[in-house]
Amino acid sequence: MSDIQQQPSTAWQKQLFGIARIQIFSALIVAVFTVFWLDGVMAISILSGGILVGLNSVLLARSVVNSSRVEGVDGRGVLYRSATIRFFLLILVLIGASQIGVHLLAMAAGMFTAYVGGYIYIVRITSHNC
């Protein structure tokens, strides 16, 4: 494979990990502020939500890349299987988090924060590339 063919993939992977990093960092910022107003469990719950979203973003991107390598209808099958697996993993993580005492509403707040941070990062990237 030539350098020209590898370069877009490398740039795309950097953006992908940039998004995941920003998502986790967004939740981390909110978690740090939460420590001052609420207890550590709430902060850990918020950070856990951000980490969950960051990892989910990485899994989603991997499935998109894998589906683009498959011809025809099979590419959609890769995406459907990935969505199903990610959904069940999300449910299992939430059940496990509930069992160990993570505050699920705070975890949802961390997930929301991560999605907002990722959205802002994507908007900034696309506005600079235009």
VMD Tcl script that draws the C-alpha trace (Angstrom):
set ca {
  {0.00 0.00 0.00}
  {1.42 3.39 -0.89}
  {1.88 6.31 1.50}
  {-0.93 8.21 -0.23}
  {-3.43 5.46 0.56}
  {-2.28 5.16 4.19}
  {-2.23 8.87 4.92}
  {-6.01 9.52 5.00}
  {-6.50 6.50 7.25}
  {-3.84 7.76 9.65}
  {-5.36 11.25 9.73}
  {-8.80 9.77 10.30}
  {-7.51 7.61 13.15}
  {-5.91 10.66 14.78}
  {-9.24 12.49 14.57}
  {-11.05 9.48 15.97}
  {-8.76 9.20 18.97}
  {-8.94 12.97 19.30}
  {-12.71 12.72 19.62}
  {-12.49 9.93 22.20}
  {-9.81 11.84 24.10}
  {-11.93 15.02 24.12}
  {-14.99 13.08 25.25}
  {-13.12 11.61 28.20}
  {-11.43 14.95 28.95}
  {-14.82 16.74 28.95}
  {-16.17 14.32 31.53}
  {-12.95 14.63 33.54}
  {-13.33 18.41 33.77}
  {-16.90 18.10 35.03}
  {-15.83 15.32 37.43}
  {-13.10 17.53 38.92}
  {-15.60 20.31 39.56}
  {-18.05 17.77 40.99}
  {-15.53 16.70 43.63}
  {-15.75 20.19 45.17}
  {-19.56 20.23 45.43}
  {-20.53 16.58 45.79}
  {-18.87 13.38 46.90}
  {-16.27 11.30 45.10}
  {-18.80 8.67 44.01}
  {-20.59 11.27 41.90}
  {-17.32 12.41 40.34}
  {-16.29 8.84 39.57}
  {-19.74 8.19 38.12}
  {-19.45 11.21 35.82}
  {-15.98 10.18 34.70}
  {-17.18 6.61 34.13}
  {-19.89 7.90 31.81}
  {-17.32 9.84 29.81}
  {-15.01 6.86 29.54}
  {-17.92 4.69 28.42}
  {-18.81 7.14 25.65}
  {-15.17 7.44 24.55}
  {-14.79 3.67 24.29}
  {-18.12 3.39 22.49}
  {-16.92 5.99 19.97}
  {-13.78 3.96 19.30}
  {-15.84 0.78 18.79}
  {-18.24 2.61 16.46}
  {-15.39 3.99 14.37}
  {-13.78 0.56 14.10}
  {-17.04 -0.89 12.82}
  {-17.43 1.91 10.26}
  {-13.91 1.25 8.99}
  {-14.55 -2.50 8.88}
  {-17.85 -2.04 7.05}
  {-16.16 0.13 4.42}
  {-13.79 -2.75 3.66}
  {-16.66 -5.17 2.97}
  {-18.44 -5.20 -0.37}
  {-22.18 -4.63 -0.79}
  {-24.83 -5.53 1.73}
  {-22.34 -7.29 4.01}
  {-21.03 -3.85 5.04}
  {-24.39 -3.01 6.56}
  {-24.35 -6.34 8.35}
  {-21.06 -5.37 9.99}
  {-22.65 -2.13 11.21}
  {-25.78 -3.91 12.49}
  {-23.73 -6.51 14.37}
  {-21.55 -3.78 15.82}
  {-24.57 -1.78 16.97}
  {-26.04 -4.86 18.62}
  {-22.79 -5.74 20.37}
  {-22.24 -2.14 21.52}
  {-25.82 -1.97 22.85}
  {-25.43 -5.18 24.87}
  {-22.02 -4.07 26.15}
  {-23.56 -0.76 27.24}
  {-26.35 -2.56 29.11}
  {-23.87 -4.93 30.77}
  {-21.63 -2.05 31.85}
  {-24.60 -0.13 33.25}
  {-25.79 -3.20 35.18}
  {-22.28 -3.77 36.52}
  {-21.90 -0.10 37.43}
  {-25.19 -0.19 39.31}
  {-24.09 -3.29 41.19}
  {-20.86 -1.68 42.41}
  {-22.59 1.51 43.54}
  {-22.01 3.92 40.68}
  {-24.69 6.62 40.56}
  {-26.38 6.02 37.20}
  {-27.87 9.51 36.85}
  {-24.41 11.01 37.34}
  {-23.05 8.49 34.86}
  {-25.68 9.66 32.36}
  {-24.57 13.26 33.02}
  {-21.00 12.22 32.25}
  {-22.16 10.54 29.05}
  {-24.03 13.70 28.03}
  {-20.99 15.83 28.81}
  {-18.79 13.56 26.71}
  {-21.18 13.69 23.77}
  {-21.31 17.50 23.95}
  {-17.51 17.69 24.12}
  {-17.20 15.34 21.14}
  {-19.76 17.33 19.17}
  {-17.93 20.59 19.78}
  {-14.64 18.96 18.75}
  {-16.18 17.63 15.51}
  {-17.70 21.02 14.69}
  {-14.33 22.70 15.22}
  {-12.55 20.15 13.01}
  {-15.06 20.45 10.18}
  {-15.11 24.24 10.35}
  {-11.31 24.37 10.03}
  {-11.31 21.94 7.10}
  {-13.81 23.94 5.06}
}
mol new
graphics top color blue
foreach p $ca { graphics top sphere $p radius 0.5 }
foreach p [lrange $ca 0 end-1] q [lrange $ca 1 end] { graphics top cylinder $p $q radius 0.2 }
display resetview
